[in-house]
Amino acid sequence: MSDTAANDERVILEQTRAAQVAHAAGDHDTAHALHAGLVTRYGLTAIADVMHQRDIRERLGIEVELLRTFGPTALYGRADPAS
């Protein structure tokens, strides 16, 4: 689990998304400013940790949906322990 406070994590995720949107829209100055502000406030390690934890949660959610849809045999190649 992240050592970053929940509110800080929310801010990092929101600002990172805003920087991605600005970059995609071609507003590179805004994207750079948002990123620089995050790095100054939280540091690269905290930002990387928050993004890593988000990726883990997303992968877990995808795996849960695949298990619901296909079951463990199809997903992992082994029998359902409940059967």
N, C-alpha and C positions, 0 to 999 in steps of 0.2 A: 504494500500500500504506500501511497505517496506521503512524504513528510510535509508536503505543502498543505496549508489550511484550505478547507473547502471553498471559502470565498476567494482566496487567491487562485485556486485551481480554476474556478469559474471564470475569473477575470482573464487568466492566461488563455483558456480555451476560446473565450469570446474575442479577445484581441488578436489571437492567432488567426481565427476565422476572418475577422475584419481585414487583417493584413493580406490573407489569401484572396479575398474578394477584390481588394484594391489592386493587388498585383495582376489578377486576371483581367481587370478592367483597364489595365495599362497605366494606372496611377502609382507608379513606382516610388515616387517621393513619399506618398502617404504610407505605402506598404513598408518602406524602409523606416520611416519615423515610428510606426507602430511597433515594428520589430525591435528597433533600438530602444524604445521606451520599455518594452518587456525585459530586454536583456539588462538594462540599467536597474530596473526595479527588482527583478527576481533572479537574474543570472542564468546562464545557459544550462547549467545542471538542473535547476528546478524546472525550467521550461521543458527540457528533454524528458525529465521524469514524468511530468504531467502528461505529455504527449504519449509516452510509452504506456502509462496506465490507461489512457483512453483507448489506445489500440488493443490492449489486452481485454478491456471490457467489450469492445466491438467484436473481437474474435470470439469471445465466450458467447455473446448473444447470437452470433451466426451459428456456432456449433450447437447451441440449444435448439435453434430452429431446424437445423438439419436433422438432429436427433428426433425431434417431434415428427418431422416429415418422413424420414426414411428408416428410422430405428437404428440401434447400435450395430446390427449385423451388416447392414449396407454401409454404415459409416466407418466402423472399425474392423469389420470382418470377423466378428465373433457373436455368439448367441446372446440373446437378451436374457439376463440373469433371472428375470421374473417368469420366464417360460419353463 
